[in-house]
Amino acid sequence: MKKLGLAPSLLLFILSPFLLSAFCATAQDPAPAALATAPLPDLTPDANGSLSQRQMQQLFRVVADKDMENDRRLRDYTYIERDERHNLDRNGQVKSTEVKTYDVMEIEGEQVERLTEKDDKPLDAKNAAKEDEKIQKIIDKCKNESEEARKKREQKEEKEREDDRKFVLEVADAYNFHLVGTESVGGRDALVIDAEPRPGYEPHTKEAKFLPKFRGRVWIDKSDMQLSKMDVQCIDTVSVGLFVARVHKGTRFVYEQTRVNDEVWLPKHLDVKLDARIALLKEYNMNLEQTYRDYKKFRATAKILGVGGVKENPPNNPPRR
């Protein structure tokens, strides 16, 4: 998804492992023709309703692989993203509200956002033209990418994928999991699993040191083995760096996905309640809500046609991936 600004981006950096690589770069190889359906791991709980580490590792591996496949398929879609941000005072009352709406697309593997509305009103011609110009510059940059630069980018993406996989296994070690039962999410049955920090857990990666500061609940679609929803809460202050930032107890993150075109699961809704201090100076107390809609199959091209116009490649001549 698009960049949210320093404070929300920091929160997503801390919480992103719970999304099982949902916002990370993925492989450039073509996606399979159809959404694979892996067999459901044995999730029979023990007498106390708990799941073994082996069971959770199996489950997280399957869900993580599915999510990486979703991210590949997202490159073939355009969609509309609406961001509504409420800045709050010390008493939790709304001080100001800002709403922005974007058209989002992929251009040569890079996700780009074209601002189309502010406060639910279309941009004027001047600002719309600026957005077109911004996208055209990105297109030109991608077209002129050297082979050496392309290889470096792909190597970086490969390392990110490997780090993501390591973190998935770290999540399975960091928590005690309890299978709550089954609930309906979007009209589909989903497994409900609670995760509580495991006492005595020792992180093996730098990013994993944040895990004991959060608890969560996840909903896994029973039929497709996809992450359909998660609710993550900060239960203790998280400090990033010596003076970089602090995310306070009570910060909460709710994320939902939906099935699109019977082939892929894509973001539907993100709701963030953020209480943080950046560089020990600036406080962020806000509610951020993002909605994603109107997913359409698309192949990015190298030409913008006027305000709001984008020309697609012919189906038999897709751009280089």
C-alpha positions in Angstrom: 0.0 0.0 0.0 1.0 3.6 -0.3 3.4 5.4 2.1 1.6 6.9 5.1 4.0 9.4 6.4 6.7 9.0 9.1 4.6 8.0 12.1 2.1 5.6 10.4 4.9 4.1 8.4 6.8 3.5 11.6 3.9 1.6 13.0 3.5 -0.5 9.9 7.3 -1.3 10.0 6.8 -2.6 13.6 3.6 -4.5 12.8 4.3 -5.6 9.3 5.4 -9.1 10.3 1.8 -9.8 11.4 0.8 -9.1 7.9 3.0 -12.0 6.7 4.8 -9.9 4.1 1.7 -8.2 2.8 3.4 -4.9 2.2 6.8 -6.2 1.1 8.3 -6.5 -2.4 7.9 -10.0 -4.0 9.3 -12.1 -6.8 9.3 -10.9 -10.4 8.4 -14.3 -11.8 5.0 -14.8 -13.3 2.2 -15.8 -11.0 0.5 -19.1 -11.5 -2.6 -19.2 -13.6 -4.9 -20.0 -10.7 -4.9 -19.5 -6.9 -3.4 -22.6 -5.4 -5.3 -24.3 -2.5 -2.9 -26.0 -0.2 -4.2 -28.7 2.2 -5.2 -27.4 5.6 -2.6 -28.3 8.3 -3.8 -30.4 11.2 -5.0 -27.7 13.7 -6.5 -30.0 16.3 -5.8 -28.3 19.7 -4.6 -30.1 22.8 -6.7 -30.5 25.9 -6.0 -26.9 26.9 -7.1 -25.5 23.5 -3.5 -24.7 22.5 -1.7 -25.3 19.3 1.8 -26.8 19.1 4.7 -24.8 17.6 4.9 -27.3 14.7 1.2 -26.8 13.9 1.6 -23.0 13.9 4.8 -23.1 11.8 2.9 -25.2 9.2 0.0 -22.8 9.2 2.1 -19.7 9.0 4.2 -21.1 6.1 1.1 -21.9 4.1 -0.5 -18.5 4.8 2.8 -16.7 4.1 3.2 -18.4 0.7 -0.4 -17.5 -0.2 0.2 -13.9 0.8 3.3 -13.6 -1.4 1.3 -15.0 -4.3 -1.3 -12.3 -3.6 1.3 -9.6 -3.7 2.5 -10.8 -7.1 -1.1 -10.8 -8.4 -1.6 -7.3 -7.0 0.8 -6.1 -9.8 -2.0 -6.9 -12.3 -4.6 -4.7 -10.6 -5.4 -1.1 -10.3 -7.6 0.0 -7.5 -8.8 3.1 -5.5 -7.4 3.8 -2.1 -9.1 6.3 0.3 -7.2 7.6 3.3 -9.1 9.3 6.1 -6.9 10.7 8.9 -8.3 12.2 12.1 -5.8 14.1 14.3 -6.7 13.9 17.9 -6.0 16.1 21.0 -4.8 14.9 24.4 -8.4 14.1 25.3 -9.0 12.0 22.2 -11.2 14.6 20.5 -10.8 15.2 16.8 -8.7 18.4 16.0 -8.6 18.1 12.3 -9.5 15.7 9.5 -7.8 15.1 6.1 -9.1 12.8 3.4 -7.2 11.8 0.3 -8.1 9.5 -2.5 -5.7 7.8 -4.9 -5.7 5.7 -8.1 -3.0 3.0 -7.5 -1.2 1.0 -10.2 2.0 -0.9 -10.8 4.6 0.4 -13.2 7.4 -2.1 -13.9 7.1 -3.6 -10.5 6.9 -0.2 -8.7 3.6 0.7 -7.0 2.6 4.3 -7.8 -0.3 6.4 -6.5 -2.0 9.2 -8.4 -3.8 11.6 -6.1 -7.3 12.3 -7.5 -9.3 13.8 -4.7 -8.8 15.9 -1.5 -11.5 15.9 1.1 -13.7 13.9 -1.4 -13.4 16.7 -4.0 -11.6 16.2 -7.4 -8.3 17.9 -7.9 -8.4 21.0 -10.1 -6.8 20.8 -13.5 -3.4 22.3 -12.4 -2.9 19.8 -9.6 -4.2 16.9 -11.6 -1.6 17.7 -14.3 1.1 17.7 -11.7 0.1 14.2 -10.7 0.2 13.1 -14.4 3.7 14.6 -14.7 4.9 12.7 -11.5 3.7 9.4 -12.9 5.3 10.1 -16.3 8.6 10.7 -14.6 8.3 7.3 -12.8 7.5 5.6 -16.2 10.5 7.2 -17.9 12.8 6.1 -15.0 11.6 2.5 -15.3 12.0 2.5 -19.0 15.6 3.7 -18.7 16.6 1.3 -15.9 20.0 -0.4 -16.7 20.5 -4.1 -16.5 22.9 -3.6 -13.6 20.3 -1.5 -11.7 17.6 -4.1 -12.4 19.8 -6.9 -11.0 20.6 -5.0 -7.9 16.9 -4.3 -7.4 16.0 -8.0 -7.8 18.8 -9.0 -5.4 17.4 -6.6 -2.8 13.9 -8.0 -3.3 15.2 -11.6 -2.9 16.9 -10.7 0.4 13.6 -9.1 1.6 11.7 -12.2 0.8 14.2 -14.4 2.7 14.0 -12.1 5.7 10.2 -12.3 5.5 10.2 -16.1 5.6 12.6 -16.1 8.6 10.3 -13.7 10.5 7.2 -15.9 9.8 8.9 -18.7 11.7 10.0 -16.3 14.4 6.3 -15.3 15.0 5.5 -18.9 15.6 8.2 -19.1 18.3 7.2 -15.8 19.9 3.6 -16.6 20.9 1.4 -19.0 22.6 -1.5 -19.7 20.3 -5.0 -20.6 21.2 -7.6 -21.8 18.7 -10.7 -19.9 19.6 -13.1 -21.5 17.1 -14.7 -20.5 13.8 -16.3 -17.2 12.8 -17.8 -15.7 9.6 -15.7 -13.0 8.0 -17.2 -11.6 4.8 -19.7 -14.4 4.6 -16.9 -17.1 4.7 -15.9 -19.4 7.6 -12.6 -18.4 9.2 -10.4 -20.0 11.9 -10.0 -17.6 14.9 -6.6 -17.8 16.6 -5.4 -15.7 19.6 -1.7 -15.0 20.1 -0.2 -14.0 23.4 3.5 -13.3 24.0 5.4 -16.4 25.1 7.1 -15.9 28.5 10.9 -16.2 28.2 10.9 -15.8 24.5 14.3 -14.8 23.1 14.3 -13.2 19.6 16.7 -14.4 16.9 16.3 -11.4 14.6 16.5 -7.7 15.1 13.0 -7.0 14.1 11.6 -9.8 16.3 12.5 -7.9 19.5 9.2 -6.0 19.2 7.0 -9.1 19.2 6.6 -9.4 23.0 5.1 -5.9 23.0 2.1 -7.0 21.0 -0.8 -9.4 21.3 -3.2 -10.2 18.5 -6.0 -12.2 17.0 -6.0 -13.5 13.4 -8.8 -14.9 11.2 -7.7 -17.5 8.6 -10.1 -18.4 5.8 -10.8 -22.1 6.1 -11.3 -22.8 2.4 -8.4 -20.8 0.9 -6.0 -20.7 3.8 -5.7 -16.9 3.4 -5.4 -14.2 6.1 -8.8 -12.6 6.1 -8.5 -10.4 9.1 -6.1 -9.4 12.0 -6.4 -7.3 15.1 -3.1 -6.4 16.7 -2.7 -4.3 19.9 0.3 -2.8 21.6 0.5 -3.9 25.2 3.7 -2.0 26.2 5.7 0.9 25.0 7.8 0.1 21.9 11.1 2.1 21.6 12.8 2.3 18.2 16.4 3.5 18.4 17.6 5.7 21.2 15.8 8.8 20.1 13.9 7.8 17.0 10.4 7.0 18.2 8.2 5.5 20.8 4.9 3.7 20.1 2.7 3.7 23.2 0.5 1.1 24.8 -3.0 1.1 23.3 -2.0 1.6 19.7 -4.1 -0.8 17.7 -4.1 -2.1 14.1 -7.0 -3.8 12.4 -6.5 -5.2 8.8 -8.9 -7.0 6.5 -8.6 -8.7 3.1 -11.2 -9.8 0.6 -11.4 -12.3 -2.2 -11.2 -10.7 -5.7 -12.2 -12.4 -9.0 -12.1 -15.8 -7.3 -8.3 -15.8 -7.8 -6.6 -13.5 -5.2 -7.0 -12.0 -1.7 -6.3 -8.3 -1.6 -6.6 -5.5 1.0 -10.0 -4.3 1.9 -9.7 -2.2 5.0 -7.0 -0.9 7.4 -7.8 0.9 10.7 -5.0 2.3 12.8 -5.2 3.9 16.2 -1.8 5.5 16.7 -0.3 7.0 19.9 3.4 7.7 19.3 6.2 10.2 19.8 8.8 10.8 17.1 12.3 12.0 18.0 11.0 12.6 21.5 9.5 15.8 20.3 6.5 15.5 18.0 3.5 13.6 19.2 1.2 11.7 16.9 -2.3 10.8 18.2 -4.5 9.9 15.3 -7.0 7.5 13.8 -6.1 6.5 10.3 -8.6 4.6 8.1 -7.8 3.2 4.6 -10.3 1.5 2.3 -9.4 -0.2 -0.9 -12.0 -0.8 -3.7 -12.7 -1.1 -7.4 -10.0 -3.6 -8.2 -9.5 -4.0 -12.0 -7.2 -6.1 -14.1 -4.5 -3.8 -15.6 -1.1 -3.8 -17.3 0.9 -0.6 -16.8 2.1 1.2 -19.9 4.6 3.9 -20.6 2.3 6.7 -21.6 -0.1 9.0 -19.7 -2.9 10.5 -21.8 -3.9 13.8 -20.4 -5.5 14.5 -17.0 -6.6 11.2 -15.4 -6.0 9.2 -18.6 -3.7 6.2 -18.8 -3.3 4.1 -21.9 -3.0 0.3 -21.5 -0.8 -2.0 -23.4 -2.6 -4.4 -25.8 -3.3 -7.8 -24.1 -0.9 -9.6 -26.3 1.9 -7.1 -25.6 2.4 -6.8 -21.9 5.2 -4.7 -20.5 8.4 -6.3 -19.3 8.2 -7.6 -15.7 
